[in-house]
């Protein structure tokens, strides 16, 4: 009876490792993972807390009264999130100032949840918005009852090198009920598409150029220090009035804010409304 053949040898040691790493000739290289973009928001998940508020974030209430707190659990049942609540109605926020690049495009996003969130007096709901930019770019706003929902907005910085991002409750009016924010993210996308503001032009310089192009010296505003922009401020109510010669001696912008509420915040924060200043074609 013939003897049985011995079993084939099993590779061991370095030979096993070499065979494991071997791949067929011509096999494609595995795709390399792109590095994750840097999130420019500090304490984006509200995990670092001082008392009952997230560090580095600040409360700003425009009208009404609201409670602000870092609460558990956050999105996914883990950690913390930011909560803003009002029983009687409020236009309020927690905000963070962030340095940015001029003439650059960014995406701002967050996860938002609401519980019984109502609005009044033209309030929008729970959202994100951005200060220091024309039009105050903002995400969609949530009302009523919503589980964690991602919201985002893309924008260009124009001539700004610093912006304020708001976890905004109410917005241009009041909200009631509870709203939550978590995992705030600000990502740089690349160069902006251009345009006067995106190129970093100063709105006052644009106004001055418009004035010189379309008026004679006799037609220009007279003041102790001649300038295309005449500003008056009443310190009691913080009204701001800006009159800028624009395109012709007759056409002017009268950007008059009302009280420093959310609806007029852009006028209060800057004496010249940048979105209304456009260079005159040569």
Secondary structure as GFF3:
##gff-version 3
##sequence-region A 1 282
A	DSSP	alpha_helix	14	21	.	.	.	ID=ss1
A	DSSP	beta_strand	49	50	.	.	.	ID=ss2
A	DSSP	beta_strand	53	54	.	.	.	ID=ss3
A	DSSP	beta_strand	58	64	.	.	.	ID=ss4
A	DSSP	beta_strand	67	72	.	.	.	ID=ss5
A	DSSP	three_ten_helix	75	77	.	.	.	ID=ss6
A	DSSP	beta_strand	80	99	.	.	.	ID=ss7
A	DSSP	beta_strand	104	120	.	.	.	ID=ss8
A	DSSP	beta_strand	125	131	.	.	.	ID=ss9
A	DSSP	beta_strand	144	156	.	.	.	ID=ss10
A	DSSP	beta_strand	162	170	.	.	.	ID=ss11
A	DSSP	beta_strand	174	191	.	.	.	ID=ss12
A	DSSP	alpha_helix	203	214	.	.	.	ID=ss13
A	DSSP	three_ten_helix	217	219	.	.	.	ID=ss14
A	DSSP	beta_strand	229	234	.	.	.	ID=ss15
A	DSSP	beta_strand	239	245	.	.	.	ID=ss16
A	DSSP	beta_strand	252	256	.	.	.	ID=ss17
A	DSSP	three_ten_helix	262	264	.	.	.	ID=ss18
A	DSSP	alpha_helix	265	269	.	.	.	ID=ss19
A	DSSP	three_ten_helix	274	276	.	.	.	ID=ss20
###
